[in-house]
Amino acid sequence: MAKRSPSPSPGGPDFEGQQLKPLRAAVLDAELAAAGIEKPRGLCEHFALTRAEIYEKIRTERIRGFSELLEAYGEGGEGCAVCRPVVANVLGTLAPDLGIGHILAGEQAALQDSNDLFLANLQKDGTYSVVPRVAGGEITAEQVIALGEAARDYGLYTKITGAQRIGLFGVRKEQLPDIWRRLGGAGFESGQAYGKSLRAVKSCVGARFCRFGQGDSIQLAMDLELRYRGLRTPHKFKGGVSGCLRECAEARGKDIGVIATANGWTLYVSGNGGATPRHADLLASDLSTAELFALTDRFLMYYIRTGERLERTSAWMERLGGSTAGPEHLREVLIEDSLGICAELEAQMERHVSAYEDEWAAVLEDPVALERFGTVDFGTVDFGTVDLGTASRAAADALEPGRGRTAVLADGTRAAVFKDRAGEVYAVGNRDPFSGADVIANGIMGSRAGVPVVASPMHKQEFDLRTGVCLDDPEVSLPLVELRP
């Protein structure tokens, strides 16, 4: 058992520290540079490449999986909670070009963080939220009723989100497919509220209803959201469309902000929140709708190519030169075509749009993907010993390398069972000692300095799968579950 039980704070362990982490990192980088100390550029111990370099290797050499990339450019090991989701994200972006299908197809499933693996947002108690897409905030009465009935029947908490959507909270992992199936019947699809991707495009009522409106902000917001839905990016991004200069959709606080004027659309980019909120910068004015979409296509694809891991467009813009040099660089690349890549960026976006499929619906049609939402039966056992037997050994052999599954033990306790790429099987308690939630099986398996580890999906503390000890806090450990032949 855990040697002590840390009490989780409302925002998770060291929440304020997590928020200030980018600022501290920037200060440290500056101090190291001033002292003439070169900071390692690589993504993690497994790759000496940056996220942008990994993207280019996969794109230009048509690498179709993590194992192939690790073999060609890795530094050994199994990968980790840093590089595996990054590669999954890049493969998801390039899927239409590489022909590798759904983000949960094949080896890709073992790379995903808990959110992308279960296509829902993990909450602090180990349950998930379901947030369907409501493009532009437009929703029918029948859809509102369908959401209310699902929430009532499953006993869920409901909330109008900050992105003009309705979220259902408190969903258990095994309930997710049934709820998706039910909402799909009402015309809903995934809103990607769980992904490093487009969340939503907020809108005011615009020229349809407002006496000040100069553009149909509702329709444009819907068109933008449906065009860029499901697009994997270095970090999540959001949009907003205001129908006039009164700015009721707060577009200048978004990664993509559009404001209608008498002369057309004005496009602002790279505004968002986080540790250092910033207003968006003007990229272009007096755009037609076609010009707006072409320029937005280029902007997003250029960000995807050059952004680093978990780098929002605001931080990316600052790295490009801030509000003076950054927008000017983007105008040179995206409007003047100084690099000669504009047509290529637009064509890549068109392939994304043509290949889009609803991720919830795809899982419902895939028996292998659906199976991940259940548990593995390892037989009637006592906690502390799992007797695999003949049938249960087959269950262990069927585990996906690098991906955990939940095993229900005889006393109702749950274990987290993992298998590495060499076929070695590990089993530890499923309860995260920091949050108290049963989520360890949903964590990312990898290695740290040659040690097989699992990173908790809650706050990424890593545990040695051989001993159960937390490598980030050795006073905390997971119970081991013995696997008998």
Secondary structure, 3 states (H helix, E strand, C coil): CCCCCCCCCCCCCCHHHHHHHHHHHHHHHHHHHHCCCCCCCCCECCECCCHHHHHHHHHHHCCCCHHHHHHHHECCCCCCCCHHHHHHHHHHHHHHHHCCCCCCCHHHHHHCCHHHHHCCEECCCCCEEECECCHHHCCCHHHHHHHHHHHHHHCCEEEECCCCCEEEEEECHHHHHHHHHHHHCCCCCECCCCCCEEEEEEECCHHHHCCCCCCCHHHHHHHHHHHHCCCECCCCEEEEEECCCCCCCCHHHCCEEEEEECCEEEEEECCECCCCCECCEEEEEEECHHHHHHHHHHHHHHHHHHCCCCCCHHHHHHHHCHHHHHHHHHHHHHCCCCCCCHHHHHHHHHHHHHHCCCHHHHHHCCHHHHHCCCCECCCCCCCCEEECHHHHHHHHHCCCCCECEEEECCCCCEEEEEECCCCCEEEEECECCCCCCECHHHCEEEEECCEEEEECCCCCCEEECCCCEECCCCCCECCECEEEC
